[in-house]
Amino acid sequence: MIRTIPLAAAVLLAGAGAAGAATWTVDPAKSTLGFTGDQTGTPFTGHFKTWTAAIDFDPAHPEAARVSVKVDTASATTGDPQKDEALPTPDWFDASAFTTASFDASGFTPKGGDAYETAGKLTLRGTAKDVVLPFTLTISGDQAHAVGHAKLVRTDFGVGQGAWTSGDYVALNVTVDLDLVATRKP
């Protein structure tokens, strides 16, 4: 049975927040936290059905931004029954032991135009590592749209145990994909 990588990717959803900054509410119907990987040379994608993001961000003070993302690891889905059955198991996300993955970041660094990056701590399968998430952010009135992609090595977080620790069948490199729409709270 071929299994797929449960990407820590999900977790990587970055955001912002600080005291006095505006709070933003994510629209789950218009937002996606996903992942991309490669199995035996064939790319695949997936997403997390259940996750939340708390975001505080003032466009005039991006350095004060704060974000906290929580991901239900059992909610990973690819649309492939074999992969979907494997993802929550101990070989991959081990969702029964590690129910939640998280990403906590503070401060957005402007990179020119609508490009930013945020550095934070990604915790997956009990392993916490520093991760940088590059993203674009556009704001129109009280609505914000962020799109980002963070590259990870899944085994840095223990994702893929036993025979899956090698990249022979499932590539070690994965990408967390974020497409987030949020509205500023009044």
Protein Blocks (a to p, Z undefined) as FASTA:
>chain_A
ZZddddfklmmpccdddehiacddddfklgccdddddeehiacddddfbdcddddddfkl
mmlgccdddddfklgcehiaklmmmmmpmklnommlmmbccdddehjadebhjbdcdddd
ddeehiacddddddddddehjaccddddddddfklnopaghjllpmklmcfbdcdddddd
ddddZZ
